[in-house]
Each structure stands twice: as C-alpha cells, then as structure tokens.
Amino acid sequence: LRTRAADAAWQLRDGDLVLDFTLPPGSYATVLLSELADPGETTGG
C-alpha cells in the first residue's frame, strides 16, 4: 500500500522534490527538505 509519505520519499530519493500535496509551501519541513535536496541553493530566509 503506497501512501503519500511513501510517494514523497521515493520522489525525494529520485531527486524530484514534490511535497506540495503534503506540505504547505513555505513550511519549515518543505524548506528543510528543499535545502537537503539542493544544498547549492538557499532560500535566503
């Protein structure tokens, strides 16, 4: 049984960060995962 969390994990593993369907934009988790996925890019706060 695939859940949204599982899909998000697979997408993150594949390098495609798409958590818009689980986390609201600008949330701490989204920003954190975004920085983890792309260390070279910073949100700039």
N, C-alpha and C positions, 0 to 999 in steps of 0.2 A: 504493500500500500504506500503510494507516494504522497507525501504531504507537501505543503508549501515550503516548510523548512527544508525538506529534503531537496526540493527543486532549487531552492536558493543556494543550498550547499553545493549542489552539482554545478550550478551556474557560476558560483564563486570559484569553484575548483577549475572550471574551464576558462576562467579569466573574464567571463561576462557577468559583471555585477548588475543584476536586475532585481532590486529589492523593493521597487516602487509598490508592488502589490502586497507587501507585508509591512513595510515600514514607511511612515510619512517622510517626505523629503525634508532634509534639514535636521532629522533626528540624530541624536548622538551616535546610535548604533550605525545608522546609514553613513554618517561622516567617517566614523572609525573604520568601518569595513571598506569604504571607498579609499581611504588613505592606505589601508593594508593592501588593497588590490593594486593601487597605483602610488607607490611610495614617492615617485618622482613628482607627483602633482600634489599641491597643498590647497586647501580650501581658502586659506588666508583669513579665516575667522570672520 
